[in-house]
Amino acid sequence: MEPERTHTEGAEDVSYSVGQVAGFAGITVRTLHHYDEIGLLVPGGRSHAGHRRYDDTDLDRLQQILFYRELGFPLEEVAALLDDPAADPRAHLRRQHALLTARIEKLQKMAAAVEHAMEARTMGIDLTPEEKFEVFGDKDPEQYAEEAEARWGGTETYAESQRRAARYTKEDWKRIQAEVDAWNERYAALMAAGEPPTGEAAMDLAEEHRRHIGTWYFDCPYEMHRGLGEMYVSDERFKAFYDSVRPGLAEHLEAAIRANADRRG
């Protein structure tokens, strides 16, 4: 919709409806009506039908209002600031510059505090060294922290894993570790019984493995699970971890993950 053009004493003036101004400013029509009712922003004109029409001067004032509102000033103080007869436009700009500088400094301090907290929680595992030993024994849960961040640090999957891990207590980590240990024992027993990776029992345990990841770390769709299975075989460290439970487990699990993904379509 084009702005309405009205003519006054031969000059061309452009005015805007309340809906247009609300769209420009990203606020509601109701807010503009309220500003008008309390005298904070009274539009400079009216249409022939009596509708509010805002000119460029009104838009300048609205910009000032929204700036102070963004900084948390109540409407009464905003009105006092804008209607101060001793304040010229340059005084407003100087005040706004000072307020913005103060806010930037505050936000920079907040950002530094968050960065410090991030560094203190490299893998999000907020446990003392004693608690880590109690939960994980001699296995270091942060052994692959730097590599994981290098591989997936910019992904939403990695961010989600970090967010979840940061919330877990010692009891949560004990439960996670207990589930892992129980799964390891059952998978080793399955292999000892001669079950093939394409059998129902192996595929069911592969599905349980996928759901464990989804429950505790990040959403793990079947294609992602396939990729993890390939990594368990191709990366010697992951292969050594699974094969320490039972020799050949990494390759057996990778095949079971593929078979489970195939049967799930």
C-alpha positions in Angstrom: 0.0 0.0 0.0 1.4 3.4 -1.0 1.4 6.2 1.6 -1.3 8.8 1.1 -0.2 12.0 -0.4 -1.9 15.2 0.8 -1.3 18.7 -0.4 -1.0 21.7 2.0 -0.3 25.2 0.7 1.2 23.8 -2.5 3.7 21.5 -0.8 3.5 17.8 -1.1 3.2 16.1 2.3 3.3 12.4 2.8 1.3 10.8 5.6 0.9 7.2 6.8 -2.0 5.2 8.2 -1.8 3.7 11.7 -1.5 0.2 10.1 1.4 1.3 7.9 3.2 2.8 10.9 2.7 -0.3 13.0 4.2 -2.3 10.1 7.2 0.0 9.8 7.9 0.0 13.6 7.2 -3.7 14.3 4.6 -2.8 16.9 0.8 -3.3 17.1 -1.9 -0.8 16.1 -3.2 -1.1 19.7 0.1 0.2 21.0 -0.1 3.3 18.7 -3.7 3.9 19.8 -2.5 3.8 23.4 0.4 6.2 22.7 -2.2 8.6 21.2 -4.6 8.2 24.1 -1.9 9.1 26.7 -0.6 12.0 24.6 2.8 10.4 24.0 2.5 10.2 20.2 -0.4 12.2 18.8 -0.6 11.9 15.0 -0.2 15.1 13.2 -3.2 14.7 11.0 -6.5 13.0 10.3 -8.0 11.7 7.1 -11.4 12.9 5.8 -12.9 9.9 7.5 -11.3 10.8 10.8 -8.6 8.2 10.8 -5.1 8.8 12.2 -2.4 10.0 9.8 1.3 10.1 10.8 3.9 12.3 9.1 7.7 12.2 9.1 7.9 14.2 12.3 5.6 11.7 14.0 7.8 8.8 12.8 10.9 10.6 14.2 9.2 10.8 17.6 8.1 7.2 17.5 11.7 6.2 16.8 12.8 8.0 19.9 10.0 6.4 22.0 10.9 2.9 20.9 14.6 3.5 21.6 13.9 4.5 25.2 11.4 1.7 25.6 14.0 -0.8 24.4 16.3 0.4 27.2 13.5 -0.2 29.7 12.3 3.3 30.4 8.7 3.5 31.5 6.3 5.6 29.3 6.1 8.4 31.9 9.9 8.9 31.8 9.9 8.7 28.0 7.4 11.4 27.8 9.3 13.6 30.2 12.5 13.1 28.2 11.0 13.9 24.8 9.0 16.9 26.0 11.8 18.5 28.0 11.9 22.0 26.5 15.6 22.3 27.4 16.6 19.3 25.3 17.4 19.7 21.6 17.8 16.8 19.2 21.6 16.7 19.8 21.0 16.3 23.5 18.9 13.2 22.8 21.5 11.8 20.6 24.2 12.3 23.3 22.0 10.7 25.9 21.3 7.7 23.7 24.9 7.3 22.8 25.8 7.2 26.5 23.0 4.7 27.3 24.1 2.4 24.4 27.7 2.5 25.5 26.7 1.5 29.0 24.6 -1.4 27.7 27.3 -2.6 25.4 29.8 -2.7 28.3 27.2 -4.7 30.3 26.6 -7.1 27.5 30.3 -7.6 27.0 30.8 -8.5 30.6 27.9 -11.0 30.4 29.4 -12.5 27.3 32.7 -12.9 29.0 31.0 -14.7 31.9 29.3 -17.1 29.6 32.5 -17.8 27.7 34.2 -18.6 31.1 31.4 -20.9 31.9 31.7 -22.6 28.5 35.4 -23.2 29.0 34.7 -24.6 32.5 32.3 -27.2 30.9 34.3 -28.4 27.9 32.1 -31.5 27.6 29.2 -30.2 29.7 30.0 -32.8 32.4 29.8 -30.7 35.6 31.4 -33.2 38.0 34.3 -33.0 40.4 37.3 -35.3 39.6 36.2 -37.6 42.5 32.7 -37.8 41.1 34.0 -38.5 37.6 36.0 -41.4 38.9 33.0 -42.7 40.9 30.8 -42.7 37.8 33.3 -43.6 35.0 36.1 -45.4 36.8 39.4 -45.1 35.0 37.7 -44.1 31.7 38.0 -40.5 30.8 34.6 -39.2 29.5 36.3 -36.1 28.0 39.0 -38.1 26.2 37.6 -37.2 22.8 36.3 -33.7 23.7 38.5 -31.7 21.4 38.0 -34.0 18.5 34.3 -34.0 18.9 34.2 -30.3 19.0 36.5 -30.1 15.9 34.2 -32.5 14.0 30.8 -31.3 15.1 31.3 -28.1 17.0 29.3 -26.0 14.5 26.3 -28.3 14.3 23.0 -28.2 16.1 23.5 -31.8 17.0 26.7 -31.0 19.0 25.0 -27.9 20.6 22.1 -30.1 21.7 24.4 -32.7 23.2 26.2 -30.0 25.1 22.9 -28.4 26.4 21.6 -31.8 27.6 24.9 -32.8 29.2 25.2 -29.6 31.1 22.0 -30.3 32.9 22.9 -33.8 34.1 23.7 -34.6 37.8 26.0 -37.2 39.1 22.9 -39.5 39.5 22.0 -39.0 35.8 25.5 -39.9 34.7 25.4 -43.0 36.9 22.2 -44.1 35.3 23.6 -43.4 31.8 26.7 -45.5 32.6 24.6 -48.3 34.1 22.5 -48.4 30.9 25.7 -48.6 28.8 27.2 -51.4 31.0 24.0 -53.4 30.8 23.8 -53.0 27.0 27.5 -54.0 26.6 26.9 -57.2 28.6 23.8 -58.1 26.6 25.5 -57.5 23.3 28.5 -59.5 24.3 26.2 -62.4 25.4 24.4 -62.1 22.0 27.6 -62.5 20.1 28.7 -65.4 22.4 25.5 -67.1 21.5 26.3 -66.9 17.8 23.6 -64.4 16.9 24.2 -62.8 13.5 24.1 -59.0 13.1 21.2 -59.3 10.8 19.1 -61.3 13.3 16.2 -59.8 15.2 18.1 -59.9 18.5 21.1 -57.9 17.2 18.9 -55.4 15.4 16.8 -54.9 18.5 19.9 -54.1 20.5 21.1 -51.7 17.7 17.7 -50.0 18.0 18.2 -49.7 21.7 21.6 -48.2 21.1 20.1 -45.6 18.8 17.4 -44.7 21.3 19.9 -44.4 24.1 21.7 -41.7 22.1 18.4 -40.0 21.4 17.3 -40.1 25.0 20.5 -38.7 26.5 22.4 -36.8 23.9 20.8 -35.8 20.6 18.1 -36.9 18.2 19.7 -39.7 16.2 17.7 -40.6 13.0 18.6 -43.9 11.2 20.9 -42.3 8.6 22.9 -40.6 11.4 23.1 -43.9 13.2 24.5 -45.5 10.1 27.2 -42.8 10.0 28.1 -43.5 13.7 28.3 -47.2 13.0 30.8 -46.6 10.2 32.8 -44.4 12.5 32.9 -47.2 15.2 34.7 -49.4 12.6 36.8 -46.8 10.8 38.1 -44.9 13.8 40.6 -47.1 15.7 39.8 -45.5 19.0 36.1 -46.1 18.8 36.8 -49.6 17.4 39.1 -50.3 20.4 36.4 -49.2 22.8 33.8 -51.5 21.5 36.2 -54.4 20.9 37.3 -54.1 24.5 33.8 -55.3 25.5 34.2 -58.3 23.1 36.5 -58.7 20.1 34.7 -58.1 16.9 31.9 -56.2 18.5 32.5 -52.9 16.6 32.0 -54.6 13.2 29.2 -56.7 14.4 27.4 -53.6 15.8 28.0 -51.7 12.6 26.4 -54.4 10.6 23.5 -54.6 13.0 23.0 -50.8 12.8 22.8 -51.1 9.0 20.4 -54.0 9.1 18.2 -52.2 11.7 18.1 -49.0 9.5 17.2 -51.1 6.5 14.3 -52.8 8.2 13.0 -49.5 9.5 12.9 -48.2 5.9 
